[in-house]
Structures are given as structure tokens and as C-alpha cells.
Amino acid sequence: MQEGADMVARLGGEEIAVLLDGVDNLDDLRNIAEILRTAIEMTPFSIDKNDSNRVIPLTISIGGLLISGLDSNEAMRGADINLYKAKEMRNCSVVSETLAKTI
């Protein structure tokens, strides 16, 4: 990844990876995840644009990891572990600085 470039990629199914260059502390990562989660939760999604009564609530579960010093496999594993923890709790973000041992 080029320095100073953020990247968004679909991993498969409903999982999306967001790589943020320059985020180097847990508080910033947590704040960004919560801003994204809240924005999605607060944005109305309607099946029929002509019928405002048919709004579907959207939520998102976010797993994040600071990846400084980790190879790509370790980083993906750690973010995936955090994602599955967030999915268990539903509509939240779980971020960490280090790899969790297991779920």
C-alpha cells in the first residue's frame, strides 16, 4: 500500500476490510470505528424511496486491529477475531492493539 493511501476492499460475503494509513493509536482507531458504526446506524435505508414507512434499520459490527509490526496474515487473523467478537455482541466495534489468542 502506498504511504498516505487508505484502502477499502471486499473480502467476501459481507466482510469488508478498511486499511487506514496513519492511524497509530487505539483511541483514534476506536473513534473512527464508532463514527463509521454510528453513521451507518443513523442512515435510513428504504426499499421503496416513495414509501418512507418501509425503512430498514441497518447495523454494522466492526473488528479492528493496529497492525504495526505484524505481517499481513497476523493482522488479518487479529482483525477477524475482533470482528467475530463484535458480531457476537451485535452492532458494536471491537478494536485492539495486539492479537487475541483465541475466541
C-alpha positions in Angstrom: 0.0 0.0 0.0 1.3 3.4 -0.9 2.1 5.6 2.1 -0.7 8.1 2.8 -3.3 6.0 1.0 -6.4 4.4 2.6 -7.9 1.4 1.0 -11.3 -0.4 1.2 -11.7 -3.9 -0.2 -14.5 -6.5 -0.1 -13.1 -9.7 1.3 -16.1 -11.8 0.5 -19.7 -12.3 1.6 -20.5 -9.3 3.9 -16.9 -8.7 5.1 -15.1 -5.5 4.1 -11.6 -4.5 5.0 -10.7 -0.9 5.6 -7.0 -0.1 5.8 -6.3 3.3 7.3 -2.7 4.6 6.9 -1.6 6.9 9.7 -3.8 5.5 12.4 -1.3 4.6 15.0 -3.1 4.6 18.4 -6.0 2.7 19.8 -8.1 5.7 20.7 -8.1 7.0 17.1 -8.9 3.6 15.8 -11.8 3.2 18.3 -13.1 6.7 17.5 -13.1 6.1 13.7 -14.8 2.7 14.1 -17.5 4.2 16.2 -18.1 7.2 13.9 -18.5 4.7 11.0 -20.8 2.4 13.0 -23.0 5.3 14.2 -23.2 6.8 10.7 -24.4 3.6 9.3 -26.9 3.0 12.1 -28.3 6.6 11.7 -28.7 6.5 7.9 -32.2 5.4 6.9 -32.3 2.7 4.3 -35.6 2.3 2.4 -36.6 -0.4 -0.1 -39.0 2.0 -1.7 -38.0 5.6 -2.0 -41.6 6.6 -2.3 -42.7 4.9 0.9 -40.8 6.3 4.0 -42.6 3.8 6.2 -40.6 0.9 4.7 -37.3 1.9 6.3 -35.0 -1.0 7.2 -32.6 -0.4 10.2 -29.0 -1.1 9.4 -26.3 -2.1 11.8 -22.6 -3.0 11.4 -20.2 -4.9 13.5 -16.6 -3.8 13.3 -13.4 -5.6 14.3 -10.2 -3.6 14.1 -6.5 -4.1 14.9 -3.5 -1.8 14.9 -1.1 -3.7 12.6 2.2 -2.0 13.3 4.9 -4.7 13.3 2.5 -7.6 12.2 2.7 -9.4 9.0 -0.4 -9.4 6.8 -1.6 -12.9 8.0 -1.3 -12.0 11.7 -3.1 -8.7 11.0 -6.0 -10.3 9.2 -6.3 -13.0 11.9 -6.4 -10.4 14.7 -8.9 -8.2 12.9 -11.0 -11.3 12.1 -11.0 -12.4 15.8 -12.1 -8.9 16.8 -14.8 -8.9 14.1 -16.3 -12.2 15.4 -16.3 -10.8 18.9 -18.2 -7.7 17.7 -20.6 -9.9 15.7 -21.4 -11.9 18.9 -22.4 -8.7 20.7 -24.0 -7.1 17.6 -23.8 -3.5 16.4 -20.6 -2.6 18.1 -16.9 -2.2 17.4 -14.1 -4.3 19.0 -10.6 -3.0 18.4 -7.2 -3.9 20.0 -3.5 -3.2 19.8 -2.4 -6.9 20.0 -3.5 -10.2 18.7 -6.0 -12.0 20.8 -5.1 -15.6 21.5 -8.5 -17.2 20.6 -12.1 -16.5 20.5 
